[in-house]
Amino acid sequence: MSALYLTLFGSFGLYGPFVGDFLRQAGLSAASLPMFFAVTRLVRVVTTPAWTAWVDTKSNARDALLWSSVPTGLFFLWMLVTKPGLGWLVAYLLFVILRGPSVSLCDILALDSAARANTTYGKLRLWGTVGYCTGAFAAGALLERNASRAVIALTLAATVLGALSVHRLPVVETPKRGSYLKDIRTLLGQRRYVLLLLCSALHQLGLGTYDLLYAPWAKSHSSGTIAGLSIAVGGAAEVLFMLSGGPLLRRLGAHRALALAFVTSAARWVLLGRCTSPAAIVLLQLAHALTFGAFYLASIEMVEREAPPTVRASAQGIFTTSSFGVAAAIALAVSSPLVERGGLPLVFDVSAVCALVAALVAYVGLRAPSPTDGRDVATPA
C-alpha cells in the first residue's frame, strides 16, 4: 500500500504541477489553460461517480484501480513516442477519465490496509505526499534544463510500478450488496456528510486554483527549481502532520480541525498573492500542513464514518468529485476573468473569502454530536 501511494502520487508530482507546460507545447495558449482545466475537472464529475458506483455494485476497489492503471501507462507512452500536438490533448482527456477515481480507490484500500495492519491511515497516506514531493522537485529541476522527455519517461516508470503495486494487493471482500439507490439516499440524508461536502467544496475553490496555477506562478517569480522546492516543502510539512498530527486532531475534534484548516487557508491565500520573494514563497508552504494535511485526514475519516458500508466507494467518490471536481472546475472557470481584472492576487483573495465561509460552516454545522464523535480521526474505522 505504501509503494502504491509512493508511485501513484510520484507520477502525479512529476506530471501534475507542470501539466500546463506540456499542454502549451501541445498548442494551448496560456489564457485558455484555466478553461481547459475546468473542462477536465467537469469530466471527472461524470466519470468518478460512475467508477465508484461500479465498484460498489459489481467489482472492488483493487480491481478497478488496476483497470485504470494499465491504460494510464499507455497514455504516457504515447506522449513519449509522439510529438506535441492535438493527440496529446485528446490523450490527456482519456487520462482524466481513467485516473479520476484513483485517489478515492486508493483511500478505500488504505483504510482497509490500516485496519488489518493496526496502523493509521495517515501513516500510509504520507507516502503519497513523499512521492508527490519527490516527483515535483525532480520535474522542476528537469524542466529547468529543458528535459521534458525525461519527465514523461519517469512518469511512465512510476505508473508501471504503481500498477505492479496494485496487482500485489489482496482483494478485500465486499459487504453483502443491497439496494444501491436506497443506500445512496441514506448517505445523502446524513446531515454531517452533506455539510462536509459543502465546506470542503468552498475550501477547494482555493486549493483547485493553487494546484494547477501555483507552480507556473512560483516559477515566474523565481525558477523551476524554486517552484519544485516550494512544493516539496509544503509536502514535507504535510508528511510531518500526518505522522504526528493525530493527537491534535483528537483534541480539537473534526469540526474544529476543519475550521482551523480553512482559516489557515484564508490567511495563506491572502499572503501568497502578495509574497513574491523566493524565500517567502518557500516558507509560506509550511501552512500546507493544515490547509491540506489536517483538512484531508479529517475529511476522509468523516466520510468513512458517515457512509453505509455498502457504498463506501461511492461516498469517497462523491466527496472527491464535489471537492476536487465541481469546486475545482468552478474555481478554474472564474479564475481567467479574475486574473484579467486583478491578477492572481485577486483570485487568491476570493479564495480566502470562500475559505472563511467554509470555516464557519465547519465549526457550526459539523459540531453536532454523533455516535462516532470523539473517536480518533487519525485512526481508521
Secondary structure, DSSP 8 states (H G I E B T S, - for coil): -HHHHHHHHHHHHHHSTTHHHHHHHTT--GGGHHHHHHHHHHHHHHHHHHHHHHHHHT--HHHHHHHHHHHHHHHHHHHHHS-SSHHHHHHHHHHHHHHTTHHHHHHHHHHHHHHHHT--HHHHHHHHHHHHHHHHHHHHHHHHTT-HHHHHHHHHHHHHHHHHHHHHS----------HHHHHHHHHT-HHHHHHHHHHHHHHHHHHHHHHHHHHHHHHHS-HHHHHHHHHHHHHHHHHHHHH-HHHHHHH-HHHHHHHHHHHHHHHHHHHTT--SHHHHHHGGGGHIIIIIIHHHHHHHHHHHHS-GGGHHHHHHHHHHIIIIIIHHHHHHHHHHHHHHHHHHHHHHHHHHHHHHHHHHHHHHS-S--TTTTS-TTS--
